[in-house]
Amino acid sequence: MILTPEPAYIAAVLMLYADLPDTPLRPSPQDQSLARRLHQQHVPLTLVESALLLGSLRRLIRPADAAPLPPVRSLAYFVPVITELQQQPLPDG
């Protein structure tokens, strides 16, 4: 496994996060800290990306008559999805 250098990993996670709908345009210092911890825990960048996309998709595919969700305020919102994918990985492809 090739490890992404910490600065590039953090930048990639924060860019992926900020590019999602309903997330802040500027990640907070807490978001940066969480991205750093994910790198230190050797969470693959591809897994983080999958979790962010899956979590965002789940928000978007809610029933049309459901009450609107508030905006995502923190990268920590996606930690349960990251944990879920660590325990039950998505199929390849």
C-alpha positions in Angstrom: 0.0 0.0 0.0 1.4 3.4 -1.0 0.8 6.1 1.7 -0.1 9.6 0.6 2.1 12.2 2.3 0.2 13.9 5.2 -0.1 17.4 3.7 -1.5 16.0 0.3 -3.8 13.6 2.2 -5.3 16.4 4.4 -5.7 18.7 1.4 -7.4 16.0 -0.6 -9.8 15.1 2.2 -10.7 18.7 2.8 -11.2 19.4 -0.9 -13.4 16.4 -1.3 -15.4 17.5 1.7 -15.8 21.1 0.6 -16.9 20.1 -2.9 -19.9 18.2 -1.6 -23.3 19.7 -1.5 -24.5 21.2 1.8 -21.0 21.4 3.3 -19.1 24.6 4.3 -16.9 26.2 1.5 -14.1 26.4 4.0 -13.3 23.5 6.3 -12.7 24.4 9.9 -9.6 23.8 12.0 -11.5 20.8 13.6 -12.0 19.4 10.1 -8.3 19.7 9.4 -7.5 18.0 12.7 -9.9 15.1 11.8 -8.3 14.7 8.4 -4.9 14.6 10.1 -6.2 11.9 12.5 -7.6 9.9 9.6 -4.1 9.9 8.0 -2.5 8.9 11.3 -4.9 6.0 11.5 -3.9 5.0 8.0 -7.5 5.3 6.7 -7.0 5.0 2.9 -7.9 8.1 1.0 -10.1 6.1 -1.4 -12.1 4.8 1.6 -12.6 8.4 2.9 -13.7 9.5 -0.6 -16.1 6.6 -0.9 -17.6 7.4 2.6 -18.0 11.1 1.7 -19.7 10.3 -1.5 -21.9 7.6 0.1 -22.9 9.8 3.0 -23.7 12.7 0.6 -25.7 10.4 -1.7 -27.7 9.1 1.3 -28.7 12.7 2.1 -29.7 13.4 -1.5 -31.9 10.3 -2.1 -34.3 10.9 0.8 -38.0 10.9 0.0 -39.2 14.1 -1.6 -41.8 14.6 1.2 -39.2 14.3 4.0 -38.2 17.4 5.9 -35.1 19.0 4.6 -31.9 18.2 6.4 -29.7 21.0 7.8 -26.4 21.7 6.2 -23.4 19.5 7.2 -21.3 21.5 9.6 -18.4 19.2 10.1 -16.3 16.5 8.5 -17.1 14.5 11.6 -20.6 14.0 10.2 -19.1 11.4 7.9 -17.1 9.4 10.5 -19.9 6.8 11.0 -19.9 6.1 7.3 -16.1 5.8 7.3 -16.4 3.3 10.2 -19.2 1.4 8.4 -17.0 1.1 5.3 -14.0 -0.1 7.3 -16.2 -2.8 8.8 -18.1 -3.7 5.6 -16.1 -2.5 2.5 -17.8 -1.6 -0.7 -17.4 -4.1 -3.6 -14.5 -3.3 -6.0 -15.5 -1.0 -8.8 
